[in-house]
Amino acid sequence: MILAENPHATVDIMAGDVTSSASMRAFVDACMQRHGRVDVLVNNVGAAVLKGVADTSEEDWDSQIAVNAKSVYLTSHLILPIMEKQEGGGVVVNISSIAAMRYLGDATTAYATAKGGDRGVHKGGCCEVCGEGGAGECGGADGYAVGQGMGADYEVVRKQRNERSPTGGWDGVGHCECCSVLGQ
């Protein structure tokens, strides 16, 4: 899609383990070597274990925290200092989940807890970098995302989601955090 709209764009596809500091360091180093800067960081990783607290193993709990919260820490930890130093700064977008803010009717306690941690990393990191009302912008924009790769029909998922809502619908309700980092 990017190349269709801009045939001269550079599109690189890289893979890494978002739960591994060494893997993310190699990922960021490769990006810097290739492009010399990072303008946008989008943390849009997620995985859910569909179990309640009593049924969630410690291994499942740890994996949920690693994939859904530690990944945001690792990428932010590595990329925010780069953005702060480069001319023009950069933008960080973290995609969280409405599950971090309310019970959705599914047994996803570890996922919801980890996504709450994702939001905490973003809020804390953004204020550390930008300051409250300082050189940058911190904010949350509500929006609900249902990924096509989820293996479900969007309209079916949307209908199920809306039936769970006390207001009858969540269209336009979810959570996406965005932070603009002003550089040198």
N, C-alpha and C positions, 0 to 999 in steps of 0.2 A: 504494500500500500504506500509506504513512504517513497519507494523508488518510482511508483506510478505517478505520484504527484510531483516529485522532484528527481528526475533521472540522474542528476549530478550529485545527489546526496551520497555520503559515505555511510554504509550500514555494515556494522561488524556484529557478528554473532559469537558470543563467548559463553562458556559454561563454567560454573563454579559451585562449590558447596557453601551455601550461605550460613551454615552452622560452624564453619571452620575458619579460624583467623588466618591461617596460612593460605588457604584457598582464596579468601577475599583479598588478602594482601597481594597475591599474585595477579588476581583479577584487576585490581586498581593499578598496580604497576604496569601491566600490559596496556591498560587504557591510557595511562599517562605517557608511556613510551610511544604509543601510536598517535595520540591526539594532542598531548601536551597540556591538557586541562580537562576538567569535568564541569560542565555547565548545569547538568540536571542529574539528580539522583532520584529515582523512583523506587521505593521499597513496596513491592506489590507481590509479596510471597505469602503463601498461607497453606495450611493443611489442618484438617480437623479430625480428631479422634472422637467418634460418636459414642461416648461413654460418660456416665455420671461419675461423681466423686468416688463412690464406693466401688465402682467397677474399673476405674482407671488405674493401671499399674504405674509404678514409679518410673519405669522405662518410657511408657506413653507420656506421662506428665513431663518428664525431662525433654522428650523429643518435641512436644508442643511448645515449650518455653524456648527451646533452641531455634526451631524453625520460625516461629511467629514473633518472638521478641528479641532474642539474641542477634538474629540476622539484622534487625534494624540498628541495634547498637554497633555491630561490627562495621557495617557499611558507613554509618554516620561517623563513627570513630575514625575511620580511615579517610573519608572524603571531606568532612567539614573543614579540617585544617587546610586542605588544598584549596577549597573554595574561598576561605578567608584570605589567603595569600594572593590569589590570582586577581587580575584586573577584571572588574565586572561581577565578581562573586559567583553566585550560582543559586539554584533553586532545589529544595528538597521536598519531595511529595511522598508522604507515607499513607498507604491505603490500609486502614484498620478494618473494624467490623462493628456493626451495630450490636453484635453479641457482647462486645466489651461494655456496653451501656445498659443492656436490658436482657432479660431471659427471653429466648425465642421459641421456647416450647420443645427444644431438642436437648438431649443430654450432651452438652459440649463444654463442660466446666473448664477443662484444661485449655481448650482453644480460646474461650472467652477471657480467661485469666491472662493468657499470653498476649492476646490482642489489646487488653488493657495495659499491659506492659509496653507494647508497641507504642501506644498513645503517650504513655509516660516518658519514654525515651524521646519521643518527638517534642513534647511540650518542654521538658527539661532542657534538651539539647538546643532547641530553638531559642529559649530565653537566655541560655548561657552564651550563645553566639551573638544573638541580636540584641539582647537586653530587653527589658520590658519597655517598649516604646522607643527602643534604641535604633541602631543602624540596621534596620531590616524589618521584615514584616512576619508576624506569626499569626496564623489564623486557622480556623477549621471551616471547611465548606461541606455542608451536608449533601450526600449523594449515595445512592445504593447501587452497588455493582453486582450483577450476576454474570459470571464469566461463561462464555460460550463453551469453554473447555471443560465445564463441569459435568458434561454428559447428560444434561437435562434440558428440556424445552423451556425457554425463557418464560413463556406465558404460563406454563404450569407452575414453575417456581414462583413467579410473581403472584399468581392467584393464591398459592399456599401461604406465602409470606403475608399477603394482605389479609387473609383470613385470621392470622394470629395477632394482628394489630388491633389494639383497643379502639383505634380511630377508623378502622376499616381499610387502611392503606398506608403503605410506607413509601410510596413513590416520592422521591426527593428526600428520603430520610435514610441516613447511613452515616459514615464518617470518613472523611478524607482530610488529612492535615497537610498544610503547605507552609513552607518557610522560605523566605527569600534571604539569602546571605549576601551582604554587600562586601566585596573584596577591597583590595588596595585601591 
